Amino acid sequence: MAHSAGLLVHRDGAEVFLVHPGGPFWARKDAGAWSIPKGEYPPDEDPLAAARREFAEETGQPAPDGDAVDLGEVRQRGGKTVRAFAIAGEVDESAVVSNTFEMEWPPRSGRMRAFPEVDRGQWFALADAEVKINPAQAEFLTRLVQAISAEG
């Protein structure tokens, strides 16, 4: 089973930074399509290190410095397990540049095309993020609020 790790970057727990997946399948999807920047990692890699690496690959920007709070894991509908870490910081949504992947497009055409893993990133208020984020990952928003409440 695939394991992914990612960062839930936030501004004072009031806004979160999410990314929209690239490629033709996601082009017209919005509600429930956004995600934390994340990616798969091998069993021998530290999940937080993987989350920081994947953040840089998917946004073209270094992960924010600072202490990360482990928000645990969720299982997405397709079976993938995602582990998230919350970290306060800034991300320039206008400067998001992602790595790419290749796939046959159009289907059965025999032509391979490259698409960005992430086509854009955006800051959302928590209420808006709850609508935009992959439904399984919405649990991370709840855990973020709980973690911030516990701190204060």
DSSP file (Angstrom, degrees, kcal/mol; ACC not computed):
  #  RESIDUE AA STRUCTURE BP1 BP2  ACC     N-H-->O    O-->H-N    N-H-->O    O-->H-N    TCO  KAPPA ALPHA  PHI   PSI    X-CA   Y-CA   Z-CA
    1    1 A M              0   0    0      0, 0.0     2,-0.2     0, 0.0    79,-0.1   0.000 360.0 360.0 360.0 137.8    0.0    0.0    0.0
    2    2 A A        -     0   0    0     38,-0.0    79,-2.3    40,-0.0     2,-0.4  -0.465 360.0-159.4 -75.0 139.1    1.3    3.4   -0.9
    3    3 A H  E     -a   81   0A   0     38,-0.3    38,-1.8    77,-0.2     2,-0.3  -0.978   9.6-175.2-119.7 132.5    2.3    5.9    1.8
    4    4 A S  E     -aB  82  40A   0     77,-2.9    79,-2.5    -2,-0.4     2,-0.3  -0.881   7.7-160.5-122.2 156.7    2.5    9.6    1.3
    5    5 A A  E     +aB  83  39A   0     34,-2.3    34,-1.6    -2,-0.3     2,-0.3  -0.991  17.5 164.4-135.5 145.6    3.6   12.5    3.5
    6    6 A G  E     -aB  84  38A   0     77,-2.2    79,-1.9    -2,-0.3     2,-0.4  -0.957  32.1-109.3-154.1 170.8    2.8   16.1    3.2
    7    7 A L  E     -a   85   0A   0     30,-1.5     2,-0.8    44,-0.3    79,-0.2  -0.901  10.5-156.5-109.8 133.4    2.8   19.5    4.9
    8    8 A L  E     -a   86   0A   0     77,-2.9    79,-1.8    -2,-0.4     2,-0.3  -0.864  22.5-163.0-102.7  94.0   -0.3   21.5    5.9
    9    9 A V  E     +a   87   0A   0     -2,-0.8     8,-2.4     8,-0.5     2,-0.3  -0.623  14.2 179.8 -81.9 135.0    1.2   25.0    5.9
   10   10 A H  E     -aC  88  16A   0     77,-2.0    79,-2.1    -2,-0.3     2,-0.6  -0.925  33.5-134.3-136.7 159.2   -1.0   27.5    7.8
   11   11 A R  E >> S- C   0  15A   0      4,-2.3     3,-2.4    -2,-0.3     4,-1.2  -0.939  90.7 -38.2-111.2 103.8   -1.2   31.1    8.8
   12   12 A D  T 34 S-     0   0    0     -2,-0.6    -1,-0.1     1,-0.3     4,-0.1   0.734 104.2 -73.4  52.3  25.9   -2.1   31.2   12.5
   13   13 A G  T 34 S+     0   0    0      2,-0.3    -1,-0.3     1,-0.1     3,-0.1   0.507 124.2  95.6  70.8   2.2   -4.5   28.3   11.9
   14   14 A A  T <4 S+     0   0    0     -3,-2.4   112,-1.6     1,-0.2     2,-0.3   0.760  87.3  28.0 -95.2 -29.2   -6.9   30.6   10.1
   15   15 A E  E  <  -CD  11 125A   0     -4,-1.2    -4,-2.3   110,-0.2     2,-0.3  -0.968  67.0-160.3-132.6 148.4   -5.7   29.9    6.6
   16   16 A V  E     -CD  10 124A   0    108,-2.7   108,-2.6    -2,-0.3     2,-0.6  -0.946  18.1-126.6-128.9 151.5   -4.2   26.9    4.9
   17   17 A F  E     + D   0 123A   0     -8,-2.4    -8,-0.5    -2,-0.3     2,-0.3  -0.864  33.6 175.5 -99.7 123.3   -2.2   26.4    1.7
   18   18 A L  E     - D   0 122A   0    104,-2.6   104,-2.6    -2,-0.6     2,-0.3  -0.866  18.4-140.8-124.4 158.7   -3.5   23.8   -0.7
   19   19 A V  E     -ED  35 121A   0     16,-3.1    16,-2.4    -2,-0.3   102,-0.2  -0.896   9.5-135.7-120.5 151.3   -2.5   22.6   -4.1
   20   20 A H  E     - D   0 120A   0    100,-2.9    99,-2.4    -2,-0.3   100,-0.9  -0.902  30.2-115.5-105.4 129.6   -4.6   21.6   -7.1
   21   21 A P  E     - D   0 118A   0      0, 0.0    97,-0.3     0, 0.0    96,-0.1  -0.334  29.1-134.6 -66.6 143.7   -3.5   18.5   -9.0
   22   22 A G        +     0   0    0     95,-2.3     4,-0.2    94,-0.2     3,-0.1  -0.297  55.1  72.2 -87.7 176.2   -2.3   18.9  -12.6
   23   23 A G  S >> S-     0   0    0      1,-0.1     4,-0.7     2,-0.1     3,-0.7  -0.091  89.7 -74.0  99.4 161.8   -3.2   16.9  -15.6
   24   24 A P  T 34 S+     0   0    0      0, 0.0     3,-0.4     0, 0.0     4,-0.4   0.787 121.7  62.5 -65.5 -30.5   -6.3   16.5  -17.7
   25   25 A F  T 34 S+     0   0    0      1,-0.2     3,-0.3    -3,-0.1    -2,-0.1   0.877 113.3  35.3 -63.0 -36.2   -8.3   14.4  -15.2
   26   26 A W  T X4 S+     0   0    0     -3,-0.7     3,-1.8    -4,-0.2    -1,-0.2   0.491  87.2 102.8 -95.7  -5.4   -8.3   17.2  -12.7
   27   27 A A  T 3< S+     0   0    0     -4,-0.7    -1,-0.2    -3,-0.4    -2,-0.1   0.813  93.3  28.7 -53.2 -39.0   -8.6   20.2  -15.0
   28   28 A R  T 3  S+     0   0    0     -4,-0.4     2,-0.4    -3,-0.3    -1,-0.3   0.251 100.6  99.3-108.7  12.2  -12.3   20.8  -14.4
   29   29 A K    <   +     0   0    0     -3,-1.8     3,-0.1     1,-0.1    -3,-0.0  -0.814  31.9 147.2-101.7 140.6  -12.5   19.5  -10.9
   30   30 A D    >>  +     0   0    0     -2,-0.4     3,-2.3     1,-0.3     4,-0.7   0.513  49.2  68.0-133.0 -73.2  -12.5   21.9   -7.9
   31   31 A A  T 34 S+     0   0    0      1,-0.3    -1,-0.3     2,-0.2   101,-0.3  -0.379 120.1   6.0 -60.2 127.7  -14.5   21.0   -4.8
   32   32 A G  T 34 S+     0   0    0     99,-1.1    -1,-0.3    -2,-0.1   101,-0.2   0.463 111.1  92.6  79.6   1.8  -12.9   17.9   -3.2
   33   33 A A  T <4  +     0   0    0     -3,-2.3   100,-0.2    99,-0.4    -2,-0.2   0.703  59.3  93.2-100.0 -23.0   -9.9   18.0   -5.6
   34   34 A W  B  <  -g  133   0B   0     98,-2.2   100,-2.4    -4,-0.7     2,-0.3  -0.238  52.4-178.5 -74.3 162.7   -7.4   20.1   -3.7
   35   35 A S  B     -E   19   0A   0    -16,-2.4   -16,-3.1    98,-0.2    -2,-0.0  -0.941  34.9 -93.0-150.5 164.7   -4.7   18.6   -1.4
   36   36 A I        -     0   0    0     -2,-0.3     2,-0.4   -18,-0.2   -28,-0.1  -0.623  61.8 -92.1 -73.4 149.6   -1.9   19.3    0.9
   37   37 A P  S    S+     0   0    0      0, 0.0   -30,-1.5     0, 0.0     2,-0.3  -0.543  74.9 143.7 -63.1 122.3    1.4   19.2   -1.0
   38   38 A K  E     -B    6   0A   0     -2,-0.4     2,-0.3   -32,-0.2   -32,-0.2  -0.942  27.6-179.6-154.9 169.0    2.4   15.5   -0.6
   39   39 A G  E     -B    5   0A   0    -34,-1.6   -34,-2.3    -2,-0.3    15,-0.1  -0.981  36.1 -77.3-169.8 167.3    4.0   12.5   -2.2
   40   40 A E  E     -B    4   0A   0     -2,-0.3   -36,-0.2   -36,-0.3   -38,-0.0  -0.309  40.3-171.2 -72.0 153.4    5.0    8.9   -1.7
   41   41 A Y        -     0   0    0    -38,-1.8   -38,-0.3     4,-0.1    10,-0.0  -0.992  24.4-108.9-144.4 150.9    8.0    7.9    0.3
   42   42 A P    >   -     0   0    0      0, 0.0     3,-1.9     0, 0.0     8,-0.1  -0.357  36.5-106.6 -76.8 160.7    9.9    4.6    0.8
   43   43 A P  T 3  S+     0   0    0      0, 0.0     0, 0.0     0, 0.0     0, 0.0   0.759 117.6  56.2 -58.9 -26.1    9.7    2.8    4.2
   44   44 A D  T 3  S+     0   0    0      2,-0.1     2,-0.4     0, 0.0     0, 0.0   0.436  89.7  91.5 -89.6   2.8   13.3    3.8    5.1
   45   45 A E  S <  S-     0   0    0     -3,-1.9    -4,-0.1     1,-0.0     3,-0.0  -0.797  84.7-111.7 -99.4 140.0   12.7    7.6    4.7
   46   46 A D     >  -     0   0    0     -2,-0.4     4,-2.4     1,-0.1     5,-0.2  -0.495  24.7-135.2 -63.7 128.7   11.6    9.8    7.6
   47   47 A P  H  > S+     0   0    0      0, 0.0     4,-2.5     0, 0.0    -1,-0.1   0.866 103.3  50.0 -59.5 -38.0    8.0   10.9    6.9
   48   48 A L  H  > S+     0   0    0      2,-0.2     4,-2.3     1,-0.2     5,-0.2   0.909 110.8  49.3 -68.1 -40.0    8.7   14.6    7.9
   49   49 A A  H  > S+     0   0    0      1,-0.2     4,-2.3     2,-0.2    -1,-0.2   0.907 112.2  49.3 -62.2 -40.6   11.8   14.7    5.6
   50   50 A A  H  X S+     0   0    0     -4,-2.4     4,-3.0     2,-0.2     5,-0.2   0.905 109.0  52.4 -64.2 -41.5    9.7   13.2    2.8
   51   51 A A  H  X S+     0   0    0     -4,-2.5     4,-2.1     1,-0.2   -44,-0.3   0.913 111.0  46.7 -61.5 -43.1    7.0   15.8    3.5
   52   52 A R  H  X S+     0   0    0     -4,-2.3     4,-1.9     2,-0.2    11,-0.3   0.909 113.8  48.4 -65.5 -41.6    9.5   18.6    3.2
   53   53 A R  H  X S+     0   0    0     -4,-2.3     4,-2.2     1,-0.2    -2,-0.2   0.937 112.5  47.6 -63.2 -47.4   11.0   17.2    0.0
   54   54 A E  H  X S+     0   0    0     -4,-3.0     4,-2.6     1,-0.2     5,-0.2   0.863 107.2  57.1 -65.0 -36.0    7.6   16.7   -1.6
   55   55 A F  H  X S+     0   0    0     -4,-2.1     4,-1.8    -5,-0.2     6,-0.4   0.946 109.6  45.4 -58.2 -47.7    6.6   20.2   -0.7
   56   56 A A  H  X S+     0   0    0     -4,-1.9     4,-2.2     1,-0.2    -2,-0.2   0.897 113.8  49.3 -63.8 -40.7    9.6   21.6   -2.5
   57   57 A E  H  < S+     0   0    0     -4,-2.2    42,-1.5     1,-0.2    -1,-0.2   0.886 116.4  41.3 -66.2 -38.7    9.0   19.3   -5.6
   58   58 A E  H  < S+     0   0    0     -4,-2.6    -1,-0.2    40,-0.2    -2,-0.2   0.704 128.3  27.6 -86.2 -19.3    5.3   20.2   -5.9
   59   59 A T  H  < S-     0   0    0     -4,-1.8    38,-2.0     2,-0.3    -3,-0.2   0.618  91.9-128.6-114.5 -17.8    5.6   24.0   -5.2
   60   60 A G  S  < S+     0   0    0     -4,-2.2    -4,-0.2    -5,-0.3    -3,-0.1   0.640  79.6  99.5  74.4  13.7    9.1   24.9   -6.4
   61   61 A Q  S    S-     0   0    0     -6,-0.4    -1,-0.3    -5,-0.2    -2,-0.3  -0.955  81.4-102.2-130.6 148.1    9.7   26.5   -3.0
   62   62 A P        -     0   0    0      0, 0.0     3,-0.1     0, 0.0    -9,-0.1  -0.362  45.2-100.0 -66.9 150.5   11.4   25.3    0.1
   63   63 A A        -     0   0    0    -11,-0.3   -11,-0.1     1,-0.1    28,-0.0  -0.417  49.6 -93.8 -64.6 144.7    9.2   24.1    3.0
   64   64 A P        -     0   0    0      0, 0.0    -1,-0.1     0, 0.0     2,-0.1  -0.282  40.8-118.0 -59.0 145.5    8.8   26.7    5.7
   65   65 A D        +     0   0    0     -3,-0.1     2,-0.2    22,-0.0    23,-0.0  -0.368  66.0  73.1 -74.9 163.3   11.2   26.5    8.6
   66   66 A G  S    S-     0   0    0     -2,-0.1     2,-0.3    21,-0.1    23,-0.0  -0.577  84.9 -36.8 123.6 176.3    9.9   25.9   12.1
   67   67 A D        -     0   0    0     -2,-0.2    21,-0.5     1,-0.0     2,-0.4  -0.537  52.6-146.8 -76.5 136.1    8.5   23.2   14.2
   68   68 A A        -     0   0    0     -2,-0.3     2,-0.5    19,-0.1    19,-0.2  -0.841   2.6-145.0-104.4 141.1    6.1   20.7   12.6
   69   69 A V  E     -F   86   0A   0     17,-2.7    17,-3.0    -2,-0.4     2,-0.5  -0.924  20.1-126.6-105.9 123.3    3.2   19.2   14.4
   70   70 A D  E     -F   85   0A   0     -2,-0.5    15,-0.2    15,-0.2     3,-0.1  -0.569  23.5-175.1 -71.8 118.5    2.4   15.6   13.4
   71   71 A L  E     -     0   0A   0     13,-2.9    14,-0.2    -2,-0.5    -1,-0.2   0.326  35.8-131.1 -96.4   6.0   -1.3   15.4   12.5
   72   72 A G  E     -     0   0A   0     12,-0.5    12,-2.2    71,-0.0    -1,-0.3  -0.353  33.8 -52.1  80.7-160.3   -1.3   11.6   12.0
   73   73 A E  E     -F   83   0A   0     10,-0.2     2,-0.3    -3,-0.1    10,-0.2  -0.818  36.1-170.5-120.5 155.3   -2.6    9.6    9.1
   74   74 A V  E     -F   82   0A   0      8,-2.1     8,-2.8    -2,-0.3     2,-0.5  -0.951  22.4-129.3-134.0 158.2   -5.8    9.3    7.1
   75   75 A R  E     -F   81   0A   0     -2,-0.3     6,-0.2     6,-0.2     5,-0.1  -0.948  23.0-143.7-110.5 123.4   -6.7    6.7    4.5
   76   76 A Q    >   -     0   0    0      4,-3.1     3,-2.3    -2,-0.5    58,-0.0  -0.352  30.6 -99.4 -80.6 165.7   -8.0    8.1    1.2
   77   77 A R  T 3  S+     0   0    0      1,-0.3    -1,-0.1     2,-0.1    -2,-0.0   0.830 122.6  55.6 -55.6 -37.0  -10.7    6.4   -0.9
   78   78 A G  T 3  S-     0   0    0      2,-0.1    -1,-0.3     1,-0.1    -2,-0.0   0.505 123.2-103.1 -76.5  -2.8   -8.2    4.8   -3.2
   79   79 A G  S <  S+     0   0    0     -3,-2.3     2,-0.1     1,-0.3    -2,-0.1   0.270  74.5 140.2 102.1 -10.8   -6.5    3.2   -0.3
   80   80 A K        -     0   0    0     -5,-0.1    -4,-3.1   -79,-0.1     2,-0.5  -0.447  46.3-137.8 -69.0 136.9   -3.4    5.5   -0.1
   81   81 A T  E     -aF   3  75A   0    -79,-2.3   -77,-2.9    -6,-0.2     2,-0.5  -0.843  19.1-165.2 -95.0 129.9   -2.3    6.4    3.5
   82   82 A V  E     -aF   4  74A   0     -8,-2.8    -8,-2.1    -2,-0.5     2,-0.5  -0.968   6.1-163.7-120.1 128.7   -1.4   10.1    3.9
   83   83 A R  E     -aF   5  73A   0    -79,-2.5   -77,-2.2    -2,-0.5     2,-0.3  -0.935  14.1-162.2-109.9 133.0    0.5   11.4    6.9
   84   84 A A  E     -a    6   0A   0    -12,-2.2   -13,-2.9    -2,-0.5   -12,-0.5  -0.872  13.5-162.6-121.0 149.9    0.5   15.2    7.4
   85   85 A F  E     -aF   7  70A   0    -79,-1.9   -77,-2.9    -2,-0.3     2,-0.3  -0.999  17.1-140.7-127.1 129.3    2.5   17.6    9.4
   86   86 A A  E     +aF   8  69A   0    -17,-3.0   -17,-2.7    -2,-0.4     2,-0.3  -0.714  25.7 171.1 -89.6 140.4    1.3   21.1   10.2
   87   87 A I  E     -a    9   0A   0    -79,-1.8   -77,-2.0    -2,-0.3     2,-0.3  -0.973  30.4-127.2-149.5 133.5    3.7   24.0   10.1
   88   88 A A  E     +a   10   0A   0    -21,-0.5     2,-0.3    -2,-0.3   -77,-0.2  -0.597  57.0 104.5 -78.0 139.9    3.2   27.7   10.3
   89   89 A G        -     0   0    0    -79,-2.1     2,-0.4    -2,-0.3    -2,-0.0  -0.991  61.1 -82.7 173.0-175.2    4.7   29.7    7.4
   90   90 A E        -     0   0    0     -2,-0.3     2,-0.4   -79,-0.0   -80,-0.0  -0.910  27.5-176.3-118.6 144.9    4.3   31.6    4.2
   91   91 A V        -     0   0    0     -2,-0.4     2,-1.1   -82,-0.1     3,-0.1  -0.994  27.2-130.3-138.1 134.0    4.1   30.3    0.7
   92   92 A D    >   -     0   0    0     -2,-0.4     3,-1.7     1,-0.2     4,-0.1  -0.748  19.0-167.7 -86.2 102.3    4.0   32.5   -2.4
   93   93 A E  G >  S+     0   0    0     -2,-1.1     3,-0.8     1,-0.3    28,-0.6   0.764  84.6  59.3 -64.3 -24.0    1.0   31.1   -4.3
   94   94 A S  G 3  S+     0   0    0      1,-0.2    -1,-0.3    -3,-0.1    -2,-0.1   0.603 102.7  54.0 -79.3  -9.9    1.9   33.1   -7.4
   95   95 A A  G <  S+     0   0    0     -3,-1.7     2,-0.3     2,-0.0    -1,-0.2   0.206  72.5 136.7-109.0  14.8    5.3   31.4   -7.6
   96   96 A V    <   +     0   0    0     -3,-0.8     2,-0.4    25,-0.1   -36,-0.2  -0.490  21.5 169.0 -68.7 123.2    4.2   27.7   -7.6
   97   97 A V        -     0   0    0    -38,-2.0     2,-0.2    -2,-0.3    22,-0.1  -0.971  15.6-160.8-135.8 118.4    6.1   25.6  -10.1
   98   98 A S        -     0   0    0     20,-0.4   -40,-0.2    -2,-0.4   -39,-0.1  -0.564  20.9-109.2-101.7 159.8    5.8   21.9   -9.9
   99   99 A N        -     0   0    0    -42,-1.5    18,-2.8    -2,-0.2    19,-0.5  -0.266  44.4-122.8 -69.4 173.1    7.7   18.9  -11.1
  100  100 A T  E     -H  116   0C   0     16,-0.3     2,-0.3    17,-0.1    -1,-0.1  -0.755  17.7-157.4-122.6 165.5    6.0   17.0  -14.0
  101  101 A F  E     -H  115   0C   0     14,-2.7    14,-2.8    -2,-0.3     2,-0.4  -0.943  18.4-129.4-134.3 158.5    4.7   13.5  -14.8
  102  102 A E  E     +H  114   0C   0     -2,-0.3     2,-0.3    12,-0.2    12,-0.2  -0.878  29.9 161.2-112.0 143.7    4.1   11.8  -18.2
  103  103 A M  E     -H  113   0C   0     10,-2.2    10,-2.8    -2,-0.4     2,-0.5  -0.984  47.0 -91.5-151.3 158.8    1.1   10.0  -19.3
  104  104 A E  E     -H  112   0C   0     -2,-0.3     8,-0.2     8,-0.2     4,-0.1  -0.601  51.8-149.2 -72.1 123.5   -0.5    8.9  -22.6
  105  105 A W  S    S+     0   0    0      6,-2.5    -2,-0.1    -2,-0.5     3,-0.0  -0.967  74.8  26.4-150.4 131.8   -2.8   11.7  -23.7
  106  106 A P  S >  S-     0   0    0      0, 0.0     3,-1.8     0, 0.0     5,-0.4   0.640 111.6 -98.5 -63.8 161.8   -5.3   11.6  -25.3
  107  107 A P  T 3  S+     0   0    0      0, 0.0    -2,-0.1     0, 0.0    -4,-0.0  -0.186 103.6   6.7 -54.2 140.3   -6.0    8.0  -24.1
  108  108 A R  T 3  S+     0   0    0      1,-0.1    -3,-0.0    -4,-0.1    -4,-0.0   0.676  96.4 115.0  61.1  21.0   -5.0    5.3  -26.6
  109  109 A S  S <  S-     0   0    0     -3,-1.8     3,-0.1     2,-0.2    -1,-0.1   0.664  77.2-130.7 -90.2 -17.8   -3.3    7.9  -28.8
  110  110 A G        +     0   0    0     -4,-0.3     2,-0.5     1,-0.3    -6,-0.0   0.448  69.3 121.8  79.9  -0.8    0.2    6.5  -28.3
  111  111 A R        -     0   0    0     -5,-0.4    -6,-2.5     2,-0.0     2,-0.4  -0.840  52.9-148.4-100.6 130.0    1.4   10.0  -27.5
  112  112 A M  E     -H  104   0C   0     -2,-0.5     2,-0.3    -8,-0.2    -8,-0.2  -0.809  17.7-174.7 -95.3 134.8    3.1   10.8  -24.2
  113  113 A R  E     -H  103   0C   0    -10,-2.8   -10,-2.2    -2,-0.4     2,-0.4  -0.954  20.4-128.4-128.5 149.4    2.6   14.2  -22.8
  114  114 A A  E     +H  102   0C   0     -2,-0.3   -12,-0.2   -12,-0.2   -91,-0.1  -0.794  26.9 179.5 -96.9 138.5    4.1   15.9  -19.7
  115  115 A F  E     -H  101   0C   0    -14,-2.8   -14,-2.7    -2,-0.4     2,-0.2  -0.966  33.3-104.4-132.9 149.4    1.8   17.5  -17.1
  116  116 A P  E     -H  100   0C   0      0, 0.0   -16,-0.3     0, 0.0   -94,-0.2  -0.506  20.3-135.7 -70.9 143.5    2.7   19.3  -13.9
  117  117 A E  S    S+     0   0    0    -18,-2.8   -95,-2.3     1,-0.2     2,-0.4   0.871  99.5  27.6 -62.9 -35.1    1.9   17.3  -10.7
  118  118 A V  E     -D   21   0A   0    -19,-0.5   -20,-0.4   -97,-0.3    -1,-0.2  -0.995  64.2-171.6-127.3 129.4    0.4   20.5   -9.3
  119  119 A D  E    S-     0   0A   0    -99,-2.4     2,-0.3    -2,-0.4    -1,-0.1   0.651  71.1 -10.1 -97.5 -14.7   -1.1   23.2  -11.6
  120  120 A R  E     -D   20   0A   0   -100,-0.9  -100,-2.9     2,-0.0     2,-0.3  -0.967  54.3-143.8-170.1 162.1   -1.6   25.9   -8.9
  121  121 A G  E     +D   19   0A   0    -28,-0.6     2,-0.3    -2,-0.3  -102,-0.2  -0.942  20.2 179.3-130.6 155.0   -1.6   26.6   -5.2
  122  122 A Q  E     -D   18   0A   0   -104,-2.6  -104,-2.6    -2,-0.3     2,-0.4  -0.995  28.8-119.4-157.3 147.7   -3.8   28.8   -3.1
  123  123 A W  E     -D   17   0A   0     -2,-0.3     2,-0.4  -106,-0.2  -106,-0.2  -0.722  35.1-172.6 -84.5 137.3   -4.4   30.0    0.4
  124  124 A F  E     -D   16   0A   0   -108,-2.6  -108,-2.7    -2,-0.4     2,-0.1  -0.989  27.7-117.9-132.0 141.2   -7.9   29.2    1.8
  125  125 A A  E  >  -D   15   0A   0     -2,-0.4     4,-2.7  -110,-0.2     3,-0.3  -0.436  44.1-105.7 -63.0 153.0   -9.8   30.2    4.9
  126  126 A L  H  > S+     0   0    0   -112,-1.6     4,-2.0     1,-0.2     5,-0.1   0.881 119.8  52.4 -55.0 -43.2  -10.5   27.0    6.9
  127  127 A A  H  > S+     0   0    0      1,-0.2     4,-0.7     2,-0.2    -1,-0.2   0.900 113.5  44.0 -61.9 -40.1  -14.2   27.0    6.0
  128  128 A D  H >> S+     0   0    0     -3,-0.3     4,-1.9     1,-0.2     3,-0.8   0.884 109.9  56.3 -69.9 -38.6  -13.4   27.3    2.3
  129  129 A A  H 3X S+     0   0    0     -4,-2.7     4,-2.8     1,-0.2    -2,-0.2   0.857  98.0  62.2 -61.8 -35.9  -10.6   24.7    2.6
  130  130 A E  H 3< S+     0   0    0     -4,-2.0    -1,-0.2     1,-0.2    -2,-0.2   0.822 109.6  41.3 -60.3 -30.7  -13.1   22.2    4.0
  131  131 A V  H << S+     0   0    0     -3,-0.8   -99,-1.1    -4,-0.7    -1,-0.2   0.850 119.2  43.9 -82.1 -37.9  -15.0   22.3    0.7
  132  132 A K  H  < S+     0   0    0     -4,-1.9   -98,-2.2  -101,-0.3   -99,-0.4   0.838  95.1  88.3 -78.8 -35.0  -11.9   22.3   -1.6
  133  133 A I  B  < S-g   34   0B   0     -4,-2.8   -98,-0.2  -100,-0.2     5,-0.1  -0.256  94.0 -87.8 -74.4 151.3   -9.8   19.6    0.1
  134  134 A N    >>  -     0   0    0   -100,-2.4     3,-1.0  -101,-0.1     4,-0.9  -0.333  46.0-119.9 -48.4 129.9   -9.9   15.9   -0.7
  135  135 A P  G >4 S+     0   0    0      0, 0.0     3,-0.7     0, 0.0     4,-0.4   0.828 111.4  51.8 -52.2 -38.5  -12.7   14.6    1.7
  136  136 A A  G >4 S+     0   0    0      1,-0.2     3,-0.9     2,-0.2     4,-0.2   0.865 107.5  53.1 -66.3 -34.5  -10.3   12.2    3.5
  137  137 A Q  G X> S+     0   0    0     -3,-1.0     3,-1.8     1,-0.2     4,-0.7   0.615  84.3  85.9 -77.9 -11.3   -7.8   15.0    4.1
  138  138 A A  H XX S+     0   0    0     -4,-0.9     4,-1.4    -3,-0.7     3,-0.8   0.806  77.6  69.4 -57.7 -27.8  -10.4   17.2    5.7
  139  139 A E  H <> S+     0   0    0     -3,-0.9     4,-2.4    -4,-0.4    -1,-0.3   0.833  89.8  61.7 -58.8 -32.0   -9.6   15.4    8.9
  140  140 A F  H <> S+     0   0    0     -3,-1.8     4,-2.2     1,-0.2    -1,-0.2   0.854  99.8  54.0 -64.2 -33.5   -6.3   17.2    8.9
  141  141 A L  H <X S+     0   0    0     -3,-0.8     4,-2.1    -4,-0.7    -1,-0.2   0.920 109.1  47.9 -65.7 -43.1   -8.0   20.6    9.1
  142  142 A T  H  X S+     0   0    0     -4,-1.4     4,-2.1     1,-0.2    -2,-0.2   0.923 112.9  48.2 -61.4 -45.2   -9.9   19.4   12.2
  143  143 A R  H  X S+     0   0    0     -4,-2.4     4,-2.5     2,-0.2    -2,-0.2   0.854 108.2  55.3 -65.8 -34.9   -6.7   18.1   13.8
  144  144 A L  H  X S+     0   0    0     -4,-2.2     4,-2.5     2,-0.2     5,-0.2   0.948 108.6  47.3 -61.3 -48.9   -4.9   21.4   12.9
  145  145 A V  H  X S+     0   0    0     -4,-2.1     4,-2.4     1,-0.2    -2,-0.2   0.907 113.1  49.4 -60.2 -42.4   -7.6   23.4   14.8
  146  146 A Q  H  X S+     0   0    0     -4,-2.1     4,-2.0     2,-0.2    -1,-0.2   0.906 110.7  49.7 -63.2 -41.8   -7.4   21.0   17.8
  147  147 A A  H  X S+     0   0    0     -4,-2.5     4,-1.3     2,-0.2    -2,-0.2   0.905 112.7  46.7 -64.8 -41.4   -3.6   21.2   17.9
  148  148 A I  H  X S+     0   0    0     -4,-2.5     4,-1.7     1,-0.2    -1,-0.2   0.892 111.2  51.8 -68.8 -39.1   -3.7   25.1   17.8
  149  149 A S  H  < S+     0   0    0     -4,-2.4    -1,-0.2    -5,-0.2    -2,-0.2   0.878 107.9  52.7 -62.9 -37.8   -6.4   25.1   20.5
  150  150 A A  H  < S+     0   0    0     -4,-2.0    -1,-0.2     1,-0.2    -2,-0.2   0.818 108.3  51.4 -67.3 -31.0   -4.2   22.9   22.7
  151  151 A E  H  <        0   0    0     -4,-1.3    -1,-0.2     1,-0.2    -2,-0.2   0.886 360.0 360.0 -71.3 -39.4   -1.2   25.3   22.3
  152  152 A G     <        0   0    0     -4,-1.7    -1,-0.2    -5,-0.1    -2,-0.2   0.446 360.0 360.0 -87.5 360.0   -3.2   28.4   23.3
